[in-house]
Amino acid sequence: MTFPLTRWSASFSQRRGRRLWAVGLLVAVLAFMFPTIPSYAVPENIASVHAGDGEEDFHQVVFIGASGLRWADVTAERTPHIAKFAQASAVGNLVTRGVRTSACPADGWLAFSAGNRAGDSINGAGSACRYLEEPSDAAPTTNESALMEARVPQWSVFQEAVAEQKYSAVLGSTGEVLLQGGIDTAAVGPGAAIALAQPDGRVVGPYFARPAAAGQIGFPVGQALDVLDGANRFLAVDAGHIRVSSNQSLSDPVVLAQFQEIDERVDSTLRAIYADDPRLEHTTIVLASLADPMGAPRLSILAMAGKDVEGNFLTSPSTRQAGYSQATDVPTTIFNLLDVDYSAQRSTFVGSSIGVETVPGTATERIDALIDDETHALAARPLVGTYFLIFCIVNILLFASVSYVFSGRFLRRVTRSGTWIARHSRALIKCCEVAGIALASLPVATLLANLFPWWRAAAPVIALTGICALIIGIIVGVTMLPIWRAWRFGPIGIVALITAVTLAVDIATGAQLQISALMGVQPMVGGRFYGFNNHAFTLFAVSTVLLAGAIANELVARNKRKLAGLAVALVGVGAILLDGSPSLGADFGGPPALFPAFAMLTLVALGIKISWKKAVGILAAAVFVVSSFAVLDWLRPADQRTHLGRFVDTVLDGGFFDVVGRKLAANFSTFTNPLSLVAITGVLVILIVLGRPVRLAAREANTLAPYHWLTHGVPLKQIATDTPMFLPTVHAVYVALAIGTLVNDSGVVILGIGLAVLVPLLIATYARWILGLARPQHPQSAVTSSPDPSAAPTA
């Protein structure tokens, strides 16, 4: 009987090398074609353990749960016994995020019981966590016959709290599956009672109270192991929790006493286990911290040792990141270790089974890598809010500046001969071009910054700022090279190419750049660790559509429409496959937004007029595409499915409207996000400010006079003739953002991020086009415009 090894997740020592490799690959694929990106396959049966091969009499799993432990806290001085156990175990980080920012002990054990995110009713902002109570009718630990009918105190309170939450969790699911699977179970301590409770609150199997003295917990553990006699057995032990307030340090005697207490409980429990099975020939031990220190989200410890644990690093398909697992993965891992069939209740459990792999290096080096991952997450987390605030402010300032430039007051001042603005108009326009390119490059710069270990610097904020500024400077420098000056689509094409390739390479190689990036995945939030999260999807959608438009424009200008349509289709197919493939992007809301955008752009590139019938057909095809991705994922084995396949399970179980309701609630809640202001402002700038001069120029020629200083008499609408795919490409981006906003739970945030990239690129493109009008290129337009003499062009 063997524990299968996972080969798809890179070791911690290889990750730094992969980052350097990604830089080289980024350059090598600048002439990229999405369909050539290698497939990223999820391993089969990552942690499927089948007991009972005829050579063993029994297999028991002992789960030791605690709260508030991080790898940075596990030292030979502070927790010597836990540190010693870790040296001989497979280790990983456990993400404990539940229904709120930080998880209390009750939340962790309730999530174990439900196999889903669940939380207590009193874990609100600023509230103290609940002290877990022993079942009032628990048998004394000195009595060899444990209580067989223990009930969890406050169970109805827990059920009411979970019923009001949005994750459709069902308390008691884990205990019920173990009971139906014929597993002999026992529990020690109040948290373990919650973990093994049935839906009615009764604990499955015998329950033993946890003694007050930490070193005596081994006695009830030994009793529990003695009473278990089935072929497959499970024991849950609650080792206690760490409570650290914001004004306490790790050197505080009270905090140190808590660490010592948990360490003694773990040691006493391990002694009882080894007394029962000295060489762990029949036992697998799982040690995990299920919750955070009070009020402070952290990455928690996870360690596994014993039978079938062939490896030293833990990871999970739910994250696809080396060293990362989630608290909701623990119950499904227990089921697979005990060979429990839970397929009938699979939709209830959102986690995947944790796997073990062998990586080079010592145990200390592996734990140091896990600590480094948490250091990275802790360094990035407080910067995210500030970054998005600055990102919003800068975008709004740019929008406001453009609005003022096209205002009547400004134009009246400019048309006066001899003004400073009129004399330096060309320099100001070039500044607009550079500013637009730089701002549109900021999102991809924050991703590429993770190629460098900025979080290890003495001043991480300064290091990150400097790296981002350097990357933005390089992108601006490349875009402004003389070789590209004649390319009107240059700002759009180059920034879109760099952004699209960066995201494509990152997704194809495991999405590591997104982990703890400012616009990426924050591990302690417990969202999407792989594929396209909503921020990444938005950047990818905007950049790929813009890139396809830039390529098609050059071909359409040469009257090669068939080739232009083929180019757009190829980029679109590659983008949709990468985004929607369960083994790569795994994005449910991406394909229905990308497909219509690329379909529309393909038809325009071919010179085909889009009718209402064609539009309806495109939308129907988009629904078919996304459904196909979900069904294909659902056809895979249950423990290998992503959220795409689990959505099909949910629909079949009648939970479709619950999912839709949760998505809609999340969508409407995004209107309180600062990015919603960017979205609204961006829409107004595009529809009112930038659209106004085009509308005026389209009405009659003499209305062009106020803008003569910008274009030397050429109508602003001429950009649509000079770059025939410019407006269709912008419209395709609108389609992708509009549908993406409706079908994703990030709502208007998607629109805000998309416009924060699109509008600066539009401004940069307009600026480049205007700078190319050194002299009137369309005499007829210039003659008919009847410009105001006072608005004569300046050098």
Sequence and secondary structure as in RCSB ss.txt:
>XXXX:A:sequence
MTFPLTRWSASFSQRRGRRLWAVGLLVAVLAFMFPTIPSYAVPENIASVHAGDGEEDFHQVVFIGASGLRWADVT
AERTPHIAKFAQASAVGNLVTRGVRTSACPADGWLAFSAGNRAGDSINGAGSACRYLEEPSDAAPTTNESALMEA
RVPQWSVFQEAVAEQKYSAVLGSTGEVLLQGGIDTAAVGPGAAIALAQPDGRVVGPYFARPAAAGQIGFPVGQAL
DVLDGANRFLAVDAGHIRVSSNQSLSDPVVLAQFQEIDERVDSTLRAIYADDPRLEHTTIVLASLADPMGAPRLS
ILAMAGKDVEGNFLTSPSTRQAGYSQATDVPTTIFNLLDVDYSAQRSTFVGSSIGVETVPGTATERIDALIDDET
HALAARPLVGTYFLIFCIVNILLFASVSYVFSGRFLRRVTRSGTWIARHSRALIKCCEVAGIALASLPVATLLAN
LFPWWRAAAPVIALTGICALIIGIIVGVTMLPIWRAWRFGPIGIVALITAVTLAVDIATGAQLQISALMGVQPMV
GGRFYGFNNHAFTLFAVSTVLLAGAIANELVARNKRKLAGLAVALVGVGAILLDGSPSLGADFGGPPALFPAFAM
LTLVALGIKISWKKAVGILAAAVFVVSSFAVLDWLRPADQRTHLGRFVDTVLDGGFFDVVGRKLAANFSTFTNPL
SLVAITGVLVILIVLGRPVRLAAREANTLAPYHWLTHGVPLKQIATDTPMFLPTVHAVYVALAIGTLVNDSGVVI
LGIGLAVLVPLLIATYARWILGLARPQHPQSAVTSSPDPSAAPTA
>XXXX:A:secstr
    B  SS  HHHHHHHHHHHHHHHHHTTT  GGGS      SSTT      SS S EEEEEEEEES  GGG  
TTT HHHHHHHHTSEEEEEE   SSSS  HHHHHHHHHHTS    SS  TT         TT   TT SS BSS 
B TTHHHHHHHHHTSSS   TTHHHHHHHHTT EEEEESHHHHHHTB TTSBBSS EE   SSGGGTHHHHHHHH
HH  SSEEEEEEEEEE    TT  TTSHHHHHHHHHHHHHHHHHHHHHHHHSTT SSEEEEEEE S STT   EE
EEEEEETT   SEEE TTT STTEEETTHHHHHHHHHTT   GGGGGG      EEE  SS HHHHHHHHHHHHH
HHHHHHHHHHHHHHHHHHHHHHHHHHHHHHTSHHHHHHHTSTT HHHHTHHHHHHHHHHHHHHHHHHHHHHHHGG
GS GGGSSSHHHHHHHHHHHHHHHHHHHHTSGGGTT TTHHHHHHHHHHHHHHHHHHHTTS TTBT TTSB GGG
    SS  HHHHHHHHHHHHHHHHHHHHHHHHTT HHHHHHHHHHHHHHHHHHHH TTTT  SSSHHHHHHHHHH
HHHHHTT    HHHHHHHHHHHHHHHHHHHHHHHTS GGG  HHHHHHHHHHTT HHHHHHHHHHHHHHGGGSHH
HHHHHHHHHIIIIITHHHHHHHHH GGGGGGGHHHHTT  TTHHHHHSTTHHHHHHHHHHHHHHHHHHSTTTHHH
HHHHHHHHHHHHHHHHHHHHHT SS S HHHHHHT   GGG    
